Amino acid sequence: MRSQPTSFEGGPMDGRTLPILLGPTGHPPKWYEIPVPAADGGAPTVLLYERVPAGYTKRLHLQKGWKYAYAPDARMPKLRWPWTKPTPPAPPVPPAA
């Protein structure tokens, strides 16, 4: 599999570059999770980074590549298949008399 050195921006990984595996389309994943073990042996903290464009060229405005930006309050979206039906809304609750 191919990998590409990708830089991280913001958060604890600011300024670091890691080799990230590329998918079948040649792009790194849209979200990157980094588990950080707790010092006391508890549940690990998960750092979440989102893939954003690294920049654009001046003349033709072509994208230069990708980087990961720290998203402290974001949640990774659930995987949704195109053929799944949307969940039906909950039935209304009748008022108590």
Residue, then its C-alpha position, 0 to 999 in steps of 0.5 A: m500500500r502507498s503512504q504519503p507524509t501528511s502534516f498535522e496542524g493544531g492540538p498536541m500533534d502540531g507541526r509533526t508529519l506522519p506517513i499516512l496510508l492512502g485509500p484506493t482513490g489515492h487520498p488519505p482518510k477524511w478523519y484520523e484518530i490518535p488514541v493517547p493512553a491515560a497515565d493512570g491506566g484508565a480509558p485512553t483519550v482519542l484525538l480527532y483530526e479532520r482532513v483539509p486542503a493543504g493549500y492552493t497554487k497561485r496561478l491555476h488554483l490547484q490543490k497542493g495536497w492534504k493536511y490534518a487539522y485538529a478538531p477538538d469538539a467534532r465527532m466522526p460521522k457515522l458510516r452510512w451506506p447509500w442503500t440504507k433507509p433513513t430511520p423513521p421518526a418516533p411516534p408522537v406520545p399522546p398527552a396524559a389525561 
